[in-house]
Amino acid sequence: MKSAKIETMSLEQVMGDRFGRYSKSIIQERALPDIRDGLKPVQRRILFAMNKDGNTYDKGFRKSAKSVGNVMGNFHPHGDSSIYEALVRLSQDWKLREPLVEMHGNNGSMDGDPAAAMRYTEARLSKIAGLMLQDIDKDTVEMTLNFDDTEKEPTVLPARIPNLLVNGATGISAGYATEIPTHNLAEVLDALIYLLGHPDASLDKLMEFIPGPDFPTGGIVQGVDGIKKAYQTGRGRIVVRAKTAIEILRGGRQQINVTEIPYEVNKAQLVKRINDLRLAKKVEGIVEARDETDRSGLRIAIELKRGANAQGILNYLLKNTDLQINYNFNMVAIDDQRPMRVGLKHILASYLAFQKQVVRRRTQFNLTKAQHRLHIVTGLIKALSILDEVIKTIRASKNRKDAKQNLVDQYQFTAEQAEAIVTLQLYRLTNTDVTELEDEQAKLSKRIDEFKLILNNDHELAAVLRREMRSVKKEFGNPRRTKIEDQVEKLEVDTKVTVAKEDVMVLVSHAGYIKRSSLRSFKASALDENGLREDDYPLLIQQTTTLAHLFMFTNLGHVIYRPVHEIADARWKDTGEHISQTIGLADDEEIITAKIFDRLDLPGTLLMGTSDGQVKQSAFTDYQPGSRYRSHASVAIKLKSPNARLVSVDYYEPADKNQSLLAISRDGYAVRFDVADVPVTGIRTAGVRAINLKDDDVMADLALVTDGQRIATITQRGAFKEMPLEEIAVGARSRRGELVLHRLKRNPHQIADFLAYDADFTGNLEVITDRPMFQDIAISDHHLGSVKSNGTFVIDTDTQGTPVKIRRKQANILQEAGSAVEDSASK
């Protein structure tokens, strides 16, 4: 008994070998199109089988199941579902620019609906599909045996249309994927005709004929540079957006109408996505999105609320839905049995070379056939010229075979001619038929000369191709559907589109807690029920809207930005979120002030003062938030020394001429100077000197003051004083300044903080100590002091702590905010 051959192989070798074979199979025989006819094997077999079965455009429809069974049984030994899905796709006019199959029944939809089962639908080849198979019976392409060696099938179709570019392709195989967009048939034919006469044509010249893809669903393509790169290298990116129009409805309302959507976008999911954004309140101003598609064409209606920003909403939808998509070219095709990423000219040149081969083989087939017929006609004419002798010879023969042999032997006919003579019908033996045969002989001779000219002359071959392509263009060419735009439009989305405008209260605390609350929640709470810990207090309480912008400045020179609508919404009685939940602060870093602005493009500047006596002025627009504002603080000012701290931030409108800057040091020296003396510099600068500090002195505060105001100061010993601003004259900056305290030799007073307020202010001020404790100061209980006085004691530092800040009383601010809420409600 002969022993079996056993090979020893490692698992790696076995897997590598088997997977290599499998990969080769799916690359060549399943997923990628051929560069010549643009078809995958299953598509080619479907077209060939339907054509062979006579299931063509000029005959009736047949059940799809019959075609699928025919393909599966004869050519494609795979599942019927995969064959039927390929058949259905060939019929879908929203996926193919020129469908190759016509189908009766439900063949799916742009909403992603599947086609009806193949037992319900009927199909036949479309008229243009006939061009894909034209002349296949004239030995134009190689034929190979099918999987069970019972039939022959083509390795490629004659493809008299440039199907790879016209209908595109999409597929994924092992290690390769392809994504070729659809193109306009007339444009591709024009480019081929030009390339036929100008083989060295540049890509720019070819793009004059083919400016870009032409999708069956229309739309707008943006980015000529991306198209050109894709046509050069086979890989590139373009933007495809829907065709939209804004319609004015009755009553002044507006509606966005979508009449074309990007290629291969699911319409139903697109409408659902728009409505989901509306329900999730991601975008404001949409009433509803409806699919109004009917037999007249595609239409999505996006109805808007009265006064809605239609263009802003459209920009948001383009950016956040499939109304605009990125389409990535990846033009991979099988070229000479190998997968290759190819450019536009390569595809066109390969198609032309293939078509020349097809025409040559067809011409050779026709030449051989014509020569054979001429040979027969010549024999028949000769036979008719000696008809009596021929008849006599045939009658004297024993049988058909003997008759043929006698004709060959006696009259020098060839075997083929003898066969034609013995099969000649008696009615043909007339003088008229001799004339017809002579006419046919002349025509055949002329045709043979033409065929030989085509085969021997490349210019004549090109002329045939050119003529046939022009004929195809005339019959099947149609206008472009997709509009090409040079540049990709940058989409700017207005915050007003995505955020509902709502009046809210915003709070920022000294300890770093922030929150926004509805006016209803604020109104329903007591003035001091703000949810903060006992050792915390508010730095900012302000009524604003969700469209406003919050800037928080820290003592280390950083700025933290938050759009008001992104601040956590909480009840007024709740604490809110701590800033450290999203942004990391240093151990000794704390928020010193917070400001709210309605817009980010305000024309003013920010004035900042530091403890080491510096002042800086920078344009407000320089502080535009970056892309990482949610997790990172930005630089507001560069601190000159490690011990320096930011102590003040003010917003300044350049148009206000009555304002100046007041700097007061801890030791009581005050300098007042014009804002114009401070140059406007960038963000990462330290500014210029505001006050000349000596003997370890520091700047207590820097404030923007207005003529006619009064200044209130608080010292570290708890002494309060108010004085007219005019007591401090405007001079140059960077001076030592003039004393606003009476210097004591023992335990001298030092300025802890100061505040500027209007002369008609009658409310209370509030002093905050380091414990913290709060002490009210009634302005009416104090008289104006002189520059050289130290004021009157209002804080017992032993029991209340050391004063660190003076401001308008919180209750006054809350009462004003409450009044504003009442005013808003009444309006």
Helices and strands as residue ranges (DSSP letters): H 11-26, I 27-31, H 41-52, E 62-63, H 64-74, H 80-89, E 101-104, E 122-125, H 129-133, G 136-138, E 143-145, E 152-154, H 163-167, E 169-172, E 177-180, H 185-197, H 203-209, E 220-222, H 224-233, E 235-241, E 243-248, G 250-252, E 254-260, H 267-279, E 286-291, E 300-304, H 310-320, E 324-330, E 332-335, E 338-341, H 344-385, H 387-396, H 400-411, H 415-422, G 426-428, H 431-456, H 458-476, E 483-485, H 495-498, E 503-509, E 513-518, H 519-523, E 538-545, E 549-554, E 558-563, G 564-566, E 577-578, G 579-581, E 591-597, E 605-610, E 614-619, G 620-623, E 634-635, E 646-652, E 659-665, E 669-674, G 675-677, E 688-689, E 699-706, E 710-715, E 719-724, G 725-727, E 730-731, E 738-739, E 751-757, E 764-769, E 774-778, G 779-781, E 792-793, H 797-800, E 803-808, H 810-826
